[in-house]
Amino acid sequence: MEPTLEERLVNHISETGFDDLDQETVRSCKKLVLDSLGVVFPGSKAPGCPETIDLMRSWRSVDGASVLLQGFSAAPPLAAMTNSMMMHALDFDDTLDASALHAFVNILPAALAAAEPREKVSGKDLITALVLGADVICRLSLAIDRPLSWIRTATCGGFGAAATAGKILGLGQEELSNALGIMYSRTSGNAQGLIEGRLVKRMQPGFAASAGVTSAYLAGRGITGSRLFLTGPYGFYNLYEQGDYDPGLVTEKMGEHFAIVDLSIKPYPSCRMTHSTIEAALKLKNQVGPADQIERVDVSVSSMVAEMVGKPFEIGTNPQVDAQFSIGYTAACALIRGDVFLEDFETDRIMDPEVQRLAERVVVSVNKDIPAKDIFQAEMKVTLKDGRLLLHKVSVPPGNPKDPVTDEQCREKFNKCIDYSGLAFNEQARKELLSMIDDLEHLPHVKELVRMMAG
């Protein structure tokens, strides 16, 4: 009999080792580890994170896994959830642009939480688990041919977290299958919190990371999960995505091409769907002049982008989330300030009257010539009060592999994130961490990496 889609995927996870990875894949993984750990520093202070950290501290466990930068441990699933939240809170973590999702925010917290309590997990083990976890998330999501409704960072991300944690725990093929089947019973993540600007939005990948770790541990204890967790009559694709998927895209070039190389590193700490518009605004900034000379800013994007981040900018109960998910705010920011960075999402900067006034003049519309799920393309037209029209189109957002962030830019972002956080992490500690990640494949035990980040 032909193997099922699930069997082919599990076999891929089970049989792939570090020696099967090419240099580009390993290099991409190390770059993404650095980027993901860097954003934890300012993320630890973002709204909702201190409160969650305090709760985890009350549940601390001596034999658990480290809550990063906090100096205490919690049960591995809880540590994974909290570390993921800090990593994702400022929306500065990586993306798979073709699917509008985040990957490392699921898999790196799961990997560290599963690795730390074990006797020995090497840097090669960590890289392999992360590459395969990213492969699972990306492949499952790329097969879906529907606009965003479920948050696929969470729904597909949970499977990636389970695969990563299972690989770290050394699960066999049968146990890995069970881990993914158990994870399916815990799969969740919807867009409602996103469109309402609620803090729970930044927790959904953490819930997936936590569930993935728990699923892997349960599978290791003999708990069985659904076999046809993807393709069964009530499997993920049929139940969550209404059967609108292409199974061939899950397995295409599997084992030859690792999707981790397709992930983007963000240059701006806001929803990825705002980045092409930000880039267009920055390109027009010098031609525009003072903001009070702007009559109107028109932005045309795909229907999904317009729905998720194109509504008129309004400040609700969580101004930071409102700003992160607004083309109006981020475009105004870029046109006035010439940059969009972490400080621009502090409440006093969000409330800046000049930015508010310009944000009100940003009008987002749907370009029907752009595919519904496309987050790459944006067109900005600025109408000035003297009648001039300025136009700029962006076809690929910066940070995408087609317009990549360099190693130097990645290090610069890492250092800027630490500086902005105000946390004590001196120059020597930075150099040691950077060197450790540069040479990650030769690290004897992941505990050394965790030690640097434990606080």
C-alpha positions as CSV (number, residue, x, y, z in Angstrom):
1,M,0.0,0.0,0.0
2,E,1.1,3.6,-0.7
3,P,2.1,5.3,2.6
4,T,-0.3,8.0,3.8
5,L,0.7,11.6,3.8
6,E,1.1,11.4,7.6
7,E,3.4,8.4,7.3
8,R,5.6,10.1,4.8
9,L,5.9,13.2,7.0
10,V,6.7,11.2,10.1
11,N,9.2,9.1,8.2
12,H,10.9,12.4,7.1
13,I,11.1,13.6,10.7
14,S,12.4,10.3,12.0
15,E,15.0,9.5,9.3
16,T,16.6,12.9,8.8
17,G,19.8,13.6,10.7
18,F,22.3,16.4,10.9
19,D,24.4,14.9,8.1
20,D,21.5,15.3,5.7
21,L,21.5,19.1,6.1
22,D,23.3,21.3,3.6
23,Q,25.4,24.3,4.6
24,E,22.7,26.9,3.6
25,T,20.2,25.1,5.8
26,V,22.5,25.1,8.8
27,R,23.5,28.7,8.3
28,S,19.8,29.8,8.0
29,C,19.0,27.9,11.3
30,K,21.8,29.6,13.2
31,K,20.8,33.0,11.9
32,L,17.2,32.4,13.0
33,V,18.3,31.2,16.5
34,L,20.2,34.5,16.9
35,D,17.3,36.6,15.7
36,S,14.8,34.8,17.9
37,L,16.8,35.0,21.1
38,G,17.5,38.7,20.4
39,V,13.8,39.7,20.4
40,V,13.3,38.0,23.7
41,F,15.1,40.8,25.5
42,P,12.7,43.6,24.7
43,G,9.8,41.1,24.4
44,S,10.2,40.3,28.1
45,K,8.9,43.7,29.0
46,A,6.1,43.9,26.5
47,P,2.5,44.3,27.8
48,G,1.2,40.9,29.1
49,C,4.7,39.3,29.4
50,P,5.6,40.5,33.0
51,E,2.2,39.4,34.2
52,T,2.6,35.9,32.6
53,I,6.2,35.7,34.0
54,D,4.9,36.4,37.5
55,L,2.3,33.7,37.1
56,M,5.0,31.2,35.9
57,R,7.2,32.2,38.9
58,S,4.4,31.2,41.2
59,W,4.4,27.8,39.4
60,R,8.2,27.4,39.3
61,S,9.8,24.0,39.3
62,V,13.4,23.2,40.3
63,D,13.5,20.3,37.8
64,G,11.9,22.1,34.9
65,A,13.2,24.3,32.0
66,S,14.4,27.9,32.2
67,V,12.1,30.8,31.6
68,L,14.5,32.9,29.6
69,L,16.2,36.0,31.3
70,Q,14.1,35.4,34.5
71,G,16.4,33.2,36.7
72,F,13.9,30.5,37.4
73,S,12.5,27.3,35.9
74,A,9.0,26.0,35.3
75,A,7.6,22.8,33.9
76,P,8.8,22.4,30.3
77,P,5.4,23.1,28.7
78,L,4.9,26.3,30.8
79,A,8.5,27.4,30.1
80,A,7.9,26.9,26.3
81,M,4.7,28.9,26.5
82,T,6.2,31.9,28.3
83,N,9.4,32.0,26.2
84,S,7.3,31.9,23.1
85,M,5.2,34.8,24.3
86,M,8.3,36.9,25.0
87,M,9.7,36.0,21.6
88,H,6.5,36.9,19.7
89,A,5.1,39.8,21.8
90,L,6.7,42.6,19.7
91,D,5.9,40.9,16.4
92,F,9.6,41.1,15.6
93,D,10.1,37.3,15.0
94,D,10.6,35.6,11.6
95,T,7.9,34.9,9.1
96,L,7.1,32.5,6.2
97,D,5.8,35.2,3.9
98,A,4.0,32.9,1.5
99,S,1.8,31.7,4.4
100,A,1.8,34.7,6.6
101,L,3.0,32.8,9.6
102,H,5.8,32.6,12.2
103,A,7.9,29.4,12.7
104,F,10.7,29.8,15.3
105,V,8.3,31.2,17.9
106,N,6.8,27.7,18.1
107,I,9.9,25.5,17.6
108,L,12.7,27.2,19.4
109,P,10.9,27.5,22.8
110,A,9.7,23.8,22.4
111,A,13.3,22.7,21.6
112,L,14.9,24.5,24.5
113,A,12.2,23.3,27.0
114,A,12.6,19.7,25.9
115,A,16.4,19.8,25.7
116,E,17.4,21.5,29.0
117,P,16.2,18.7,31.4
118,R,17.9,16.0,29.3
119,E,21.4,14.7,30.0
120,K,22.9,15.7,26.7
121,V,21.5,17.4,23.6
122,S,24.1,18.7,21.3
123,G,24.1,21.7,19.0
124,K,23.8,19.4,16.0
125,D,20.7,17.8,17.7
126,L,19.2,21.2,18.2
127,I,19.8,22.4,14.6
128,T,18.3,19.1,13.2
129,A,15.2,19.4,15.4
130,L,14.6,23.0,14.5
131,V,15.1,22.4,10.8
132,L,12.6,19.6,10.8
133,G,10.1,21.5,13.0
134,A,10.3,24.4,10.5
135,D,9.9,22.0,7.6
136,V,6.7,20.6,9.2
137,I,5.1,24.1,9.8
138,C,6.0,25.5,6.4
139,R,5.0,22.4,4.4
140,L,1.7,22.0,6.1
141,S,0.8,25.6,5.7
142,L,2.0,26.0,2.1
143,A,-0.4,23.2,1.1
144,I,-3.4,25.3,2.2
145,D,-5.2,27.3,-0.5
146,R,-7.5,29.4,1.7
147,P,-7.3,33.0,3.0
148,L,-6.3,33.4,6.7
149,S,-9.0,32.6,9.3
150,W,-7.2,30.2,11.6
151,I,-3.9,31.6,12.9
152,R,-1.6,29.1,11.1
153,T,1.3,30.2,13.3
154,A,-0.6,28.3,16.0
155,T,-2.4,25.5,14.1
156,C,0.4,24.4,11.8
157,G,2.9,25.6,14.4
158,G,1.7,23.1,17.0
159,F,2.6,20.2,14.7
160,G,6.1,21.7,14.2
161,A,6.6,22.1,18.0
162,A,5.6,18.5,18.6
163,A,8.0,17.3,15.8
164,T,10.8,19.4,17.3
165,A,10.3,18.4,20.9
166,G,9.9,14.7,19.8
167,K,13.1,14.8,17.9
168,I,14.9,16.4,20.9
169,L,13.4,13.6,23.1
170,G,14.7,10.9,20.8
171,L,11.3,9.5,20.0
172,G,11.0,6.7,17.5
173,Q,8.9,6.7,14.4
174,E,5.8,5.3,16.1
175,E,6.1,7.7,19.0
176,L,6.6,10.7,16.6
177,S,3.4,9.7,14.9
178,N,1.6,9.6,18.2
179,A,3.0,13.0,19.2
180,L,1.6,14.6,16.1
181,G,-1.7,12.8,16.5
182,I,-1.9,13.9,20.1
183,M,-1.0,17.5,19.0
184,Y,-3.9,17.5,16.6
185,S,-6.3,17.0,19.5
186,R,-4.9,20.2,21.0
187,T,-4.7,22.3,17.8
188,S,-6.2,25.7,18.1
189,G,-5.6,29.3,17.2
190,N,-8.0,31.8,15.6
191,A,-7.8,35.3,14.2
192,Q,-10.4,36.9,16.4
193,G,-7.9,38.2,19.0
194,L,-5.9,39.7,16.2
195,I,-8.6,41.7,14.6
196,E,-9.8,42.9,18.1
197,G,-6.2,43.8,19.1
198,R,-6.2,41.7,22.3
199,L,-3.1,40.6,24.2
200,V,-4.0,36.9,23.8
201,K,-3.0,37.2,20.1
202,R,0.7,37.2,21.2
203,M,0.1,34.0,23.3
204,Q,-1.3,31.7,20.6
205,P,2.1,30.5,19.4
206,G,3.0,29.9,23.0
207,F,-0.1,27.7,23.5
208,A,1.0,25.7,20.4
209,A,4.6,25.4,21.7
210,S,3.4,24.3,25.1
211,A,1.0,21.8,23.5
212,G,3.7,20.4,21.2
213,V,6.0,19.8,24.2
214,T,3.3,18.1,26.2
215,S,2.3,15.9,23.2
216,A,5.9,14.7,22.7
217,Y,6.2,13.8,26.4
218,L,2.9,12.0,26.4
219,A,3.8,10.1,23.3
220,G,7.0,9.1,25.0
221,R,5.0,7.6,27.8
222,G,2.9,5.5,25.4
223,I,-0.2,7.7,24.8
224,T,-1.5,7.1,21.3
225,G,-2.8,9.8,19.0
226,S,-4.8,10.0,15.8
227,R,-3.2,8.3,12.8
228,L,-4.8,10.3,10.1
229,F,-4.4,13.6,11.9
230,L,-4.0,15.5,8.6
231,T,-6.2,13.7,6.0
232,G,-8.8,11.8,8.0
233,P,-12.5,12.7,7.5
234,Y,-12.1,14.9,10.6
235,G,-8.4,15.5,10.2
236,F,-6.8,18.9,10.2
237,Y,-7.1,19.7,6.5
238,N,-10.7,18.6,6.2
239,L,-12.0,20.0,9.5
240,Y,-10.0,23.2,9.8
241,E,-9.4,24.0,6.1
242,Q,-12.5,22.6,4.5
243,G,-10.5,20.1,2.4
244,D,-8.9,23.0,0.4
245,Y,-5.3,21.8,0.2
246,D,-2.8,20.2,-2.1
247,P,-1.1,17.2,-0.5
248,G,1.6,17.3,-3.1
249,L,2.9,20.5,-1.7
250,V,3.5,18.9,1.7
251,T,6.0,16.4,0.2
252,E,7.4,18.2,-2.8
253,K,11.2,18.0,-2.6
254,M,11.0,16.7,1.0
255,G,14.5,15.9,2.1
256,E,16.1,17.8,-0.7
257,H,14.8,21.3,0.1
258,F,14.4,22.4,3.7
259,A,11.9,25.2,4.1
260,I,13.8,27.0,6.9
261,V,15.8,28.7,4.1
262,D,12.5,30.3,3.0
263,L,11.9,32.1,6.3
264,S,12.2,35.9,6.5
265,I,13.9,37.9,9.2
266,K,11.9,41.0,10.1
267,P,13.4,44.5,9.9
268,Y,10.4,46.2,11.5
269,P,8.6,45.1,14.8
270,S,5.1,45.0,13.4
271,C,2.8,42.6,11.6
272,R,4.6,41.3,8.5
273,M,1.5,42.4,6.4
274,T,2.5,46.0,7.1
275,H,6.1,45.7,5.9
276,S,5.8,46.3,2.2
277,T,3.8,49.4,2.9
278,I,6.4,50.6,5.4
279,E,9.1,50.0,2.8
280,A,7.1,52.0,0.2
281,A,6.7,54.8,2.7
282,L,10.4,54.9,3.5
283,K,11.2,55.0,-0.2
284,L,8.9,58.1,-0.6
285,K,9.9,59.8,2.7
286,N,12.5,62.2,1.2
287,Q,10.2,63.3,-1.7
288,V,7.2,63.9,0.6
289,G,8.6,66.6,2.9
290,P,6.7,67.7,6.0
291,A,3.6,65.6,7.0
292,D,1.3,68.6,6.9
293,Q,1.9,68.8,3.2
294,I,0.3,65.4,2.6
295,E,-3.3,65.5,1.5
296,R,-3.9,61.8,1.4
297,V,-2.1,58.4,1.3
298,D,-3.7,55.6,-0.6
299,V,-2.4,52.0,-0.2
300,S,-3.6,49.1,-2.2
301,V,-3.0,45.5,-1.0
302,S,-4.5,42.0,-1.2
303,S,-7.9,41.3,0.4
304,M,-6.3,39.4,3.3
305,V,-3.9,42.2,4.1
306,A,-6.7,44.8,3.9
307,E,-8.9,42.7,6.3
308,M,-6.2,42.0,8.8
309,V,-4.3,45.3,9.0
310,G,-6.0,47.8,6.7
311,K,-8.8,49.1,8.9
312,P,-8.8,52.8,9.9
313,F,-6.4,53.2,12.8
314,E,-8.1,53.3,16.2
315,I,-6.6,53.0,19.7
316,G,-8.3,50.5,21.9
317,T,-7.4,48.9,25.2
318,N,-4.0,47.7,23.9
319,P,-2.4,50.5,22.0
320,Q,0.7,48.5,21.2
321,V,-1.2,45.7,19.5
322,D,-3.4,48.2,17.7
323,A,-0.3,49.9,16.3
324,Q,1.5,46.7,15.4
325,F,-1.5,45.7,13.2
326,S,-2.2,48.9,11.4
327,I,-1.0,50.0,8.0
328,G,-2.3,53.5,8.8
329,Y,-0.1,53.9,11.9
330,T,3.0,52.2,10.6
331,A,2.9,54.1,7.2
332,A,2.4,57.4,9.1
333,C,5.3,56.5,11.3
334,A,7.6,55.8,8.4
335,L,6.6,58.9,6.5
336,I,7.2,61.2,9.5
337,R,10.1,59.6,11.3
338,G,11.9,57.8,8.6
339,D,12.1,54.5,10.5
340,V,9.9,52.1,12.3
341,F,11.5,50.5,15.4
342,L,10.6,49.3,18.9
343,E,10.2,52.7,20.4
344,D,7.5,53.6,17.9
345,F,5.2,51.1,19.6
346,E,5.4,52.7,23.1
347,T,2.2,54.4,24.1
348,D,3.5,58.0,24.1
349,R,4.9,57.6,20.5
350,I,1.6,56.0,19.4
351,M,-0.3,58.9,20.8
352,D,1.8,61.5,18.9
353,P,-0.8,63.9,17.5
354,E,1.2,64.4,14.2
355,V,1.3,60.7,13.6
356,Q,-2.3,60.3,14.5
357,R,-3.4,63.0,12.1
358,L,-1.5,61.5,9.2
359,A,-2.7,57.9,10.1
360,E,-6.3,59.2,9.6
361,R,-5.4,60.2,6.1
362,V,-4.2,56.7,5.1
363,V,-6.8,54.9,3.1
364,V,-6.3,51.2,2.4
365,S,-8.1,49.5,-0.5
366,V,-8.1,46.0,-2.1
367,N,-6.3,45.5,-5.3
368,K,-8.2,42.7,-7.0
369,D,-5.2,42.0,-9.3
370,I,-3.2,40.8,-6.2
371,P,-3.9,37.2,-5.1
372,A,-6.1,37.1,-2.0
373,K,-3.4,35.7,0.3
374,D,-0.5,37.7,-1.0
375,I,1.4,39.7,1.6
376,F,4.3,40.6,-0.7
377,Q,2.8,43.4,-2.8
378,A,1.8,46.9,-1.9
379,E,1.4,50.1,-3.8
380,M,1.4,53.5,-2.1
381,K,0.2,56.7,-3.7
382,V,0.8,60.0,-1.8
383,T,-1.2,63.0,-2.8
384,L,0.4,66.3,-1.7
385,K,-1.5,69.5,-1.1
386,D,0.3,71.1,-4.1
387,G,-1.3,68.5,-6.4
388,R,1.7,66.3,-6.9
389,L,1.3,62.5,-6.9
390,L,4.1,60.3,-5.6
391,L,3.9,56.5,-6.3
392,H,5.9,53.5,-5.2
393,K,5.3,49.8,-5.6
394,V,6.9,47.0,-3.5
395,S,6.8,43.4,-4.8
396,V,8.9,41.7,-2.1
397,P,9.1,42.9,1.5
398,P,12.6,43.5,3.0
399,G,14.0,40.6,4.9
400,N,12.6,38.0,2.5
401,P,15.2,35.6,1.1
402,K,14.8,37.4,-2.2
403,D,15.8,40.6,-0.4
404,P,17.6,39.1,2.7
405,V,18.8,40.6,5.9
406,T,22.6,40.2,6.0
407,D,24.6,38.6,8.8
408,E,25.7,42.1,9.9
409,Q,22.2,43.5,9.8
410,C,21.0,40.5,11.9
411,R,23.7,41.2,14.5
412,E,22.9,44.9,14.5
413,K,19.2,44.0,15.2
414,F,20.3,41.7,18.0
415,N,22.3,44.4,19.7
416,K,19.7,47.1,19.2
417,C,17.1,44.8,20.8
418,I,19.3,44.2,23.9
419,D,20.1,48.0,24.1
420,Y,16.4,48.9,23.9
421,S,15.5,46.4,26.6
422,G,17.7,48.0,29.2
423,L,18.5,44.6,30.6
424,A,22.0,44.0,31.9
425,F,23.8,41.9,29.2
426,N,27.3,43.2,28.8
427,E,29.6,43.3,25.8
428,Q,31.5,40.1,26.9
429,A,28.2,38.2,27.3
430,R,27.0,39.3,23.9
431,K,30.2,38.2,22.3
432,E,30.1,34.8,24.0
433,L,26.5,34.2,22.9
434,L,27.2,35.3,19.4
435,S,30.2,33.1,19.2
436,M,28.2,30.1,20.6
437,I,25.5,30.5,18.0
438,D,28.0,31.0,15.2
439,D,29.6,27.7,16.2
440,L,26.3,26.0,17.2
441,E,26.9,22.7,15.4
442,H,30.0,22.1,17.6
443,L,28.2,22.9,20.9
444,P,28.5,19.9,23.2
445,H,25.2,20.6,25.1
446,V,22.3,23.0,24.5
447,K,22.4,23.7,28.3
448,E,25.3,26.0,27.6
449,L,23.1,28.1,25.3
450,V,20.3,28.1,27.8
451,R,22.7,29.1,30.6
452,M,23.6,32.3,28.6
453,M,19.9,33.2,28.3
454,A,18.7,32.0,31.7
455,G,19.2,35.2,33.6
